[in-house]
Amino acid sequence: MERGRKEVFSILGDDPELEKIKEQIEAAKAAVRKEDFDPHREEKKLVSENLGNVRQIIAVHSGKGGVGKTFIAVNLAFTLAKKGHKIGLLDADIDCPNVARFLNIDENELEVDEQGKILPLIHKGVKIMSSHFLSLNPEEPMIVRGPIKHGVLKDILSTVEWGELDYLIIDLPPGTSDVPMSTMLLADIDGLIVVTTPQKEALMDAKKSALMARKLNVPIIGIIENMSGDIFGNNAEKLAETLGTQLIASIPLSREIAKTNEEGKIAFEIDSLTNEVSDIINKLSIKIRRRV
């Protein structure tokens, strides 16, 4: 291909316009070779400008779905809010959002300010944004491919008016493609919490999600093992050691926690769950404040 271009240029001679084209080609090649070349630069700029009043961004991720990621993200958000911090909670799962359903929020209408920016819904003092609120019928599936999800995520990150926040908690969808990858590329995430259950499949995929974060230069705060105990065991400590991070906590499999979640309540507000959940989430919030 390179040889073909040289032959064309030699045939056309020393035309000044051709020289300009050659210079442009060389400049483009040099830009591609640069280590700082970033195809998402403009999108990152839009996101960064929009999130300029957010002090810290914390993401909650997992390899498998159904391990309690949303449970951790929601409880962390409301724990930090109860401590007096200004909190935003972003449900970044575009096609299967869960935060609104987890909290039993029935509203799905958002307001827009004078600048055309979307205003997040406020629930018990926490600002919440989810694609759930953008759907005419949240019960209907959103059937979209990866590029569309990337575009929706970029629009949410760059057009939602969060105002001043101490922490924006992002509940990522599981896995290592599409939205989790796009979020890590577009948003300047200060720390990632990896959630897993004790089963070997969940641990394997949790490791993958953590390694993806590392490759994308996202710091890992630590691992939370959910649904641990006599039934499934306690197996996440070895994973934490392998990754060179900390096992923040092991949350036991509990009928009362499940009941609290189904009712859309925040577990740390339930007195009987103090030892099981509240202390753990409070310790996690302290770790995050110290980390960032």
NORCORPE-V195767 format. One record per backbone hydrogen bond with DSSP energy under -1.0 kcal/mol. CO is the residue of the C=O (numbers start at 0). NH is the residue of the N-H. Records with the same first field share a line. If there is no record, write none. Layout:
CO = NH, NH
This chain:
0 = 4
1 = 5
2 = 6
3 = 7
4 = 8
5 = 9
6 = 10
7 = 11
8 = 12
14 = 18
15 = 19
16 = 20
17 = 21
18 = 22
19 = 23
20 = 24
21 = 25
22 = 26
23 = 27
24 = 28
25 = 29
26 = 30
27 = 31
28 = 32
29 = 33
33 = 36
37 = 40
39 = 43
40 = 44
41 = 45
42 = 46
43 = 47
44 = 48
45 = 49
46 = 50
48 = 51
50 = 53
52 = 164
55 = 167
56 = 189, 190
57 = 169
58 = 192
59 = 171
60 = 194
61 = 174
67 = 71
68 = 72
69 = 73
70 = 74
71 = 75
72 = 76
73 = 77
74 = 78
75 = 79
76 = 80
77 = 81
78 = 82
79 = 84
80 = 83
85 = 165, 166
86 = 126
87 = 168
88 = 128
89 = 91, 170
97 = 101
98 = 102
99 = 104
100 = 103
110 = 118
112 = 115
116 = 112
117 = 160
120 = 127
122 = 125
125 = 122
126 = 88
127 = 120
128 = 90
129 = 132
130 = 133
136 = 139
141 = 143
144 = 148
145 = 149
146 = 150
147 = 151
148 = 152
149 = 153
150 = 154
151 = 155
152 = 156
153 = 157
154 = 158
155 = 159
158 = 117
159 = 161
164 = 54
166 = 87
167 = 57
168 = 89
169 = 59
170 = 91
176 = 179
177 = 181
178 = 182
179 = 183
180 = 184
181 = 185
182 = 186
186 = 188
190 = 58
191 = 220, 221
192 = 60
193 = 223
195 = 225
198 = 202
199 = 203
200 = 204
201 = 205
202 = 206
203 = 207
204 = 208
205 = 209
206 = 210
207 = 211
208 = 212
209 = 213
210 = 214
211 = 215
212 = 217
213 = 216
218 = 191
221 = 193
222 = 247
223 = 195
224 = 250
227 = 252
228 = 232
232 = 228
235 = 239
236 = 240
237 = 241
238 = 242
239 = 244
245 = 222
248 = 224
250 = 227
253 = 257
254 = 258
255 = 259
256 = 260
257 = 261
258 = 262
259 = 264
260 = 263
265 = 268
266 = 269
269 = 272
270 = 273
272 = 276, 277
273 = 278
276 = 280
277 = 281
278 = 282
279 = 283
280 = 284
281 = 285
282 = 286
283 = 287
284 = 288
285 = 289
286 = 290
287 = 291
